[in-house]
Amino acid sequence: MRKEETFKLVELTLASGTKGFHNGRACFRSDGKVVPATSAPGLHPIGVFKTNPKECIDATSADKTVTVDLETEKQGEWWANATAADAVTASDVGKVVYMLDDQTVTITPTGRSSAGRAWRISATKGVLVEKLNTARAVLSQPTLPAFAAGDSAPTGIEHEAVYDVPTTAANSTITLPAAAADGTRAHFHADGTKNGHTITYRDATGTVLLNTATTASKRHLATAIKNAGKWAVNVTVAP
């Protein structure tokens, strides 16, 4: 039986180039590292830094470990970790992980269902996973690959992530990966200035177009959901 654990204090990676001050607001960045709150997009507050009140955690030159007091107490359970390329690593803390079997989780989504959000990695205990009903409370904002030859083709899509559509140079497509697990849902935001060209979403499986090309120079929000091995996309375009 997997061991359950309730936690509020967690050790996370403070990103290089930053400092963590006692009781300063801590935020997840898209890469799963923690940074102090600042006037930047894509940050998601998770709690406050807990350090010696007279000192700070100085990660100016390199990543450092920092303690964060989370906004709310969380409940998780330890799963066995997958091996080799499928293993959940320290850089995956904060990301959704997937069920490999009834005891094991993996970072690889291909053909799998979500298990929850990873909070700790241990060589002896495995992966501490926040239960799925609360794991979606913190959305991440990973980066889409830049358009190459008019196409942005991510190798994976993170469940419940919000993606900022990169700058377009011409009418373009975003190809959603066949490898994503069923049940994956993500959101894509285009601001109409960077994206002054049409954008069409398509499914890598059979390269099926999923929407009519969006109107140039309009803001839009696209929600993509994968079910039964196929993507579907709903796009709302500003007037």
C-alpha positions in Angstrom: 0.0 0.0 0.0 1.3 3.5 -0.9 2.0 5.7 2.1 -0.1 8.9 2.4 1.4 12.2 3.6 0.0 15.6 4.5 2.3 18.5 3.9 2.5 22.3 3.9 6.2 22.9 4.0 8.1 21.7 0.9 11.6 22.0 -0.4 11.7 23.3 -3.9 14.3 24.7 -6.4 14.9 28.4 -6.3 15.8 29.5 -9.8 19.3 31.0 -10.4 19.4 34.7 -10.7 17.0 35.2 -7.8 16.8 35.6 -4.0 14.2 34.2 -1.6 13.5 36.4 1.4 11.6 35.3 4.5 7.8 35.5 4.0 8.3 36.8 0.4 5.7 35.5 -2.1 6.9 32.4 -3.9 5.7 31.4 -7.4 6.0 28.5 -9.7 7.6 29.3 -13.0 6.8 27.3 -16.2 9.9 25.1 -15.8 8.8 23.9 -12.3 11.3 26.1 -10.5 10.3 28.7 -7.9 10.9 32.5 -8.2 9.9 35.5 -6.1 6.7 37.2 -7.2 7.5 39.9 -9.8 5.8 41.8 -12.6 6.2 39.0 -15.1 3.7 36.8 -17.0 3.2 33.1 -16.4 3.9 33.0 -12.6 1.6 31.1 -10.3 1.7 31.9 -6.5 2.0 28.9 -4.3 3.0 30.2 -0.8 5.8 32.1 0.9 9.5 31.5 1.4 10.5 30.3 4.9 14.2 31.2 5.7 16.1 32.7 8.6 14.4 36.0 9.0 17.8 37.8 9.1 19.0 36.1 5.9 17.9 35.1 2.4 18.4 32.2 0.1 20.8 33.6 -2.5 20.5 31.8 -5.8 22.2 34.7 -7.7 24.8 32.4 -9.2 23.1 28.9 -9.2 19.9 27.1 -8.3 19.4 26.6 -4.6 17.1 24.6 -2.4 14.5 26.7 -0.6 11.6 26.0 1.8 8.2 27.2 0.8 5.2 27.4 3.1 2.3 26.5 0.8 -1.0 28.5 0.8 -2.9 25.4 1.8 -2.1 22.1 3.4 -1.9 19.4 0.7 -2.5 15.6 0.8 -0.4 13.3 -1.3 0.8 9.7 -1.5 4.1 8.2 -2.4 4.2 6.3 -5.7 7.1 4.3 -7.1 9.1 6.1 -9.8 9.5 4.9 -13.3 13.0 4.3 -14.6 15.3 5.6 -17.3 13.8 8.2 -19.6 10.3 7.7 -18.0 11.5 8.6 -14.5 10.2 11.7 -12.8 13.2 13.9 -11.9 13.7 16.9 -9.7 13.1 19.3 -12.6 9.6 17.8 -12.9 8.4 19.0 -9.5 5.2 20.9 -9.9 4.3 19.1 -13.1 1.5 16.6 -13.7 2.7 13.0 -13.7 1.0 9.9 -15.2 0.1 6.4 -14.1 2.4 3.7 -15.5 0.7 0.9 -13.4 -1.2 0.7 -10.1 2.0 1.5 -8.1 4.2 3.6 -10.4 4.1 7.0 -12.0 6.0 8.4 -15.0 6.6 11.8 -16.6 5.9 10.4 -20.0 2.2 11.0 -21.0 2.0 8.8 -24.1 -1.2 6.7 -23.9 -1.6 7.3 -20.2 -3.9 9.0 -17.7 -3.0 11.7 -15.1 -2.1 10.6 -11.6 -1.7 14.1 -10.0 1.0 16.7 -9.4 4.5 15.8 -8.3 5.8 17.6 -5.2 8.8 15.6 -4.0 11.2 13.1 -5.5 13.0 10.6 -3.2 15.5 7.9 -4.2 14.0 5.7 -1.5 10.3 6.7 -1.3 9.6 7.5 -5.0 7.4 10.4 -6.0 5.0 12.3 -3.7 1.9 13.0 -5.8 -0.8 15.4 -4.8 -4.2 13.8 -5.4 -5.8 14.7 -8.7 -8.8 16.5 -7.4 -6.6 19.3 -6.0 -3.6 19.0 -8.3 -5.2 21.2 -10.9 -5.4 24.2 -8.6 -2.0 25.6 -9.9 -1.9 25.9 -13.6 1.5 26.1 -15.3 2.4 28.2 -18.3 5.1 26.3 -20.3 6.5 27.6 -23.5 5.4 26.5 -27.0 8.2 25.9 -29.5 8.8 28.8 -31.9 7.2 28.5 -35.3 9.5 26.8 -37.8 8.4 26.7 -41.4 5.0 28.0 -40.3 4.4 25.3 -37.7 4.8 25.0 -33.9 4.9 21.3 -33.0 5.3 20.6 -29.2 6.5 17.1 -28.4 4.2 17.0 -25.4 1.3 19.0 -23.9 1.0 19.5 -20.1 -2.5 18.9 -18.7 -4.3 22.1 -17.7 -1.4 24.3 -18.9 -1.9 27.7 -20.4 0.2 28.3 -23.5 1.1 31.7 -24.9 1.2 31.4 -28.7 4.6 32.5 -30.1 5.0 35.4 -32.6 3.9 34.5 -36.1 5.8 35.5 -39.2 3.1 34.2 -41.6 -0.1 32.2 -41.6 0.8 29.3 -39.3 -0.3 26.0 -37.7 0.0 24.5 -34.2 0.3 20.7 -34.4 -0.9 18.9 -31.3 1.2 15.8 -30.4 -0.1 12.3 -30.9 1.8 11.3 -27.7 -0.5 13.2 -25.3 -2.6 11.1 -22.9 -6.3 10.8 -23.2 -8.0 13.4 -21.0 -5.3 16.0 -21.6 -6.7 19.5 -21.7 -4.8 22.7 -22.4 -5.4 26.3 -23.4 -3.8 28.5 -26.0 -3.8 32.3 -25.9 -3.0 34.5 -28.9 -2.9 38.2 -28.3 -3.6 39.5 -31.8 -0.5 41.7 -32.0 2.3 39.1 -31.9 -0.1 36.9 -33.9 -1.1 39.1 -36.8 -1.6 36.1 -39.0 -4.1 33.2 -39.2 -3.5 30.2 -36.9 -4.9 26.8 -37.5 -4.7 23.9 -34.9 -4.3 20.4 -36.2 -3.9 16.9 -34.9 -0.5 15.1 -35.6 -2.5 11.9 -35.9 -3.4 12.0 -39.5 -2.5 15.7 -39.6 -6.2 16.6 -39.4 -7.1 20.3 -39.3 -9.2 21.1 -36.2 -10.5 24.6 -36.8 -11.1 27.2 -39.5 -8.0 29.5 -39.7 -8.5 32.2 -37.1 -8.9 35.8 -38.3 -5.7 37.7 -38.6 -4.9 40.3 -35.9 -7.6 39.1 -33.5 -7.1 37.8 -30.0 -8.2 34.2 -29.5 -8.4 31.5 -26.9 -8.3 27.9 -28.0 -9.1 25.0 -25.7 -7.8 21.6 -26.8 -9.0 18.2 -25.4 -7.8 14.8 -26.3 -10.2 11.9 -26.1 -10.2 8.4 -27.6 -6.8 9.1 -29.2 -8.0 12.3 -31.0 -7.7 16.0 -30.4 -10.6 18.4 -30.6 -10.3 22.2 -30.4 -12.7 25.0 -29.6 -11.6 28.5 -30.6 -13.1 31.8 -29.4 -12.0 34.8 -31.5 -12.4 38.4 -30.4 -14.7 40.6 -32.6 
